[in-house]
Structures are given as C-alpha cells and as structure tokens.
Amino acid sequence: SQQGEEDPQALSIQEGENATMNCSYKTSINNLQWYRQNSGRGLVHLILIRSNEREKHSGRLRVTLDTSKKSSSLLITASRAADTASYFCATTRSSGSARQLTFGSGTQLTVLP
Amino acid sequence: DAGVTQSPTHLIKTRGQQVTLRCSPISGHKSVSWYQQVLGQGPQFIFQYYEKEERGRGNFPDRFSARQFPNYSSELNVNALLLGDSALYLCASSLYQGIYNSPLHFGNGTRLTVT
C-alpha cells in the first residue's frame, strides 16, 4: 500500500515559474526523501530531509517537513523544461528496520517552454 | 563509474510462465532492493538483500523470490505470471543495509508485460 499521497496529481506550469508539490504520509518517519522519474526510466534521488529537520535546500530545490502534520513540500524554483518528470516522496519508517522506502503516488510535473 | 544496471530492458511473457530479472549494483554497494512499479503508481517494495541474505520482504506472494550472489548482483524471479504482474521492475543499490540517511540508487528498470 502507498504510504503517502502527493498533491496535486498533475501540475502544468510555464518555464521560469515555481512549482510546489505536497506530500502527506501516515506513520512516524525517520526521514523523507524526494525522487524524480523521467518517463519510463529509473528514479533519481533529489534530496533527503531527516525527521528532526524542518527545511533543506539543494540548488533550485527547497524541501520542508512538518512532522506534526505528517506532510512535506517540494519547491522547484525557476523551473525549466528539463524539470518535466514525475516526482515522488518516499519515507523511511522510524520503527522497525529501515530497509525499505514507502513511496507516494507521485506528481506529474509538466514545464512548458 | 557505472550506475545500477538491469537486464533485460523489456520482456514479454505469457500468463503462467516464469521470468528472471537481473541487476548489477554500483561497485562497492552491498545492498540491493527490488521494487515493482505499476503504471501510474509509485514503486512498491518487494525485497532487500544485504551480504547475500534477505533482510526485508514486502507484501508480495511467494511466487516472487530473489537472491544475491557473492559479487552482490541479484536476480528477481517471478513464477506463474499473472496479468497483474505487468509492471516496471526497479532494482536499487545502496552502501548500507539500513537506509536511514542513505539514498537509493535506481537502475532504469525492466518493463515486464504479461499477456
């Protein structure tokens, strides 16, 4: 079963605009990660935020985490056509062995040139 | 350095048949995980292997099995294929057994179609 749900399911923006995707999850987590997947390809790790962190930046990416609301957001600033992809959040549970990621259902981002 | 490599890239099988998918992790990575991604959904965890031992199993039937070899490569086997097994099968490797602070490195997957 999917741990989280991304919102929106699909997002279409113009090049240069910012894109914000949200993720909600159900259980207590150790960390939350965001991955990108180009059509039919493997997933590429973007950023990891630990449960004791509230915000993290990497280049044009900004991730926030609110453990009280069990939610996270991914902001991509100054988007480019090459950012067109599906974006998934994935969590590692805080209980038990941290040997698996539980993925959300993804947001399909389309950046129009 | 080469990334995670998977073979074959595409596969078409008939219901009831058996299939073997292969994965080579990044050099130095001892942990290999398998995920199934049905069209339109996020990946779902199938197995994790570390140092040739199964360390985690997702909610998949016994028709799914895997193994890891001394060189840390891995195979995923699926018996008695069903139409619902059609999916992209992703292999991922990581340095450590636990992934608390270690991202997974994914291959490009094997697209399995069951007819």
Interface residues (C-beta under 8 A of the other chain):
Chain A: S1 Q2 N30 N31 Q33 Y35 G40 R41 G42 L43 V44 H45 L48 R50 F88 A90 T92 S97 A98 R99 Q100 L101 T102 F103 G104 S105 G106
Chain B: V4 S33 Y35 G40 Q41 G42 P43 Q44 F45 Q48 Y50 R55 G56 G58 N59 L88 L90 A92 Q97 G98 I99 Y100 N101 P103 L104 H105 F106 G107 N108 G109 R111
